[in-house]
């Protein structure tokens, strides 16, 4: 189960060399296309008939031209996995050299973790962009506060009071079985 939790961690948090921008230099949430971010994460997996599993660490994520590159590291910064996704191919490589590929990012994550994870939706969810069958709650400043899409609920918190602010914290939850907390330390413009 420990290996599966680590694989789930690597897969879920999917998705580095970017130029850092001063606060407010990245366009507002509605204008962001390509982005990069640095974040800390905490993952808790509580599956039926299993003891809860927890993991945490750091991630660097670059989203550019519908492609993603995510480097996942432990809390000390030691690389654990790298994930790359494009519309045509998804690849996961672990620190020990294991490499898996698939034309479907969500299917690759299911192969690695045993769970069907919404890899393709994560970039939009980070920015509070719902799919066609999602419900969004808006805070008093007009920003997404909660997004419900399928079995997933995403909660947003902001440090900036601007209506176009990017979130600084996200909590993704699927039926109380999987909870991923992201603390975004820095949004950056993708090179």
N, C-alpha and C positions, 0 to 999 in steps of 0.2 A: 504493500500500500504506500510505503514511503516513496518508492520510485515513481509510482503512479501520481502521487501528489506533486512531486517535483516536475514531472512531465506536464501535469495540469498547470502548474505554475508557469512553466516555460511557454506553454501553448496559450494560456489565457491572456497573459500579459503581453502577448504577441508583439506584438508589433514592437553615426552619431556624428562627428565632426561638423558642427554647425556654428555659425557665428552668433554670439550672444547679443541680445538687444537690451537696451535699458527698458525699465518698466514703461508700458504704454506704447512702445515702438512697434509692436506687432499689431496688425490691424485688428479691429474689433471682431468678435466672434462671427458675425454674419459675413465678413469679408475674407476670412481665413480660408485658403485653399490648401496649399502645401504647408506643413509645419514640422517642427521637431520639438521634443520636450525631454526634460530630465525629471525623473520622479522616483519616489520611494513607494513600495507597495507592501501590503499585507494580504495574504490569501488564507482563507479558512474553508476547508471542504468537510462537510458533514453529510456523508451518504448513509442511507439506511443500513443497519446491521454492521456499521463500521465505526471505529473510534474517530473522533474529529482529528483532522490533520491541519497543521498550520505551517506557513512558510512566509518569509519576507525577504526583501532585498531592494535592489535598485534597478532601474531600467532607463535606457536611452532609446528613444523611438523617433524615427524619421519617416514621415509620410510625404511622398512626392510623386506626382503623376500617377495616381492610383496604385502605387507600389509602397510597401512598408518594409522597413528594416528595423528590427528590435534587438537590442543587446540586453540580456538579462544577467544580472550579477547578484552575488550574495551581499549581505550587508557590509562586508569588507571591500567590495568592489571587484572580487574575483569572478571572471566571466563563467557563467553556467551554460548558456545557450545563446544562439543567434537564430533569429527567424527572419526570413525574407519572403514576402508575398508579392506577386504580380497577378494581373488578371489571368495569365496563362499558366503560372507555375508557382507553387509554394514549397519552401525548403526550410527544414529545421536541422540545425547542426548543434550537437552538444559539445561541451568542453572536452570530452573524451574521444571526439572524432566521429561519433555515430551520426549518420546523415540520412534523413528521410525526405522524400519528395512526393508531391501529388499535384495534379492540375486543380484541385479543389481545396482551398485553405481550411474550410470547415471540416471536410472529410479527413484531412491530414491530422487535425487536432483530435478528432474522434479516434483515429488509429493510434495516436500516441497516448491519449489519456483515457479512452473509453467513454468520453463525454462529447456530445455534439456541442461545440462552442461557436458562438457567432463572430468568428474572426473577421469576416468581411464587414460587419456592422460597427466594429469598435472605433474606427476613425470618425465616423459620423456621430457616434454617441459621445465621444470626448468633447465635441463641439455643441452638443445638445440638439443635434439634427435628427428628427424622428423619421422613421420609414413610413410608408403609406398606411399601415395598420397600427400605428402607435398613438398613444395619448400622452400629451405633455401638459404639465402644470407649470404655470408661470408665476414668478415672484413679483412683488410690488414694483420692481424696476423693469419688468418685462423680460427677465432672463429665465431660462429653464430652471426649475427647482427639482422637478421629478419627471422622469420619462418612463413610460411602461410600454414595452414592445415584446409581444409574445410572453414568454415566461420570465423575461428579464425586467428588472426595475433598476433604474439608474437615478441616484440622488446627487445633486450638485451643491457645492458650497463655493463662495467667492470671498476673496480678501478685498477686492476693489469694489467700490460702490457704483462704478460706471455701468450704465445699462448694457453696454457692449462688452463688458468684461469677460475674460476667459475664466473658466473654473479653476480653482486652486485645489479642490478636493472632489473626488468622485467616489461613490460607493455603488458597485454593481452587485446585484443579488439575484440569484435564481432559486426561487422556492425554498429559501432558507437552507439550501444544500451547498451552494457555492457563494461565497462573499469575497469580493475583491475590493480592497480600499486603495486608492491612489492618492498620494500627496504630491501634487505637481509643484516642483521647486522652481522650474523655469520653462517658459514657453519660448521657442526660438523660431526664427524664420528659416525654412529649409533652404540650403544652398542651391 
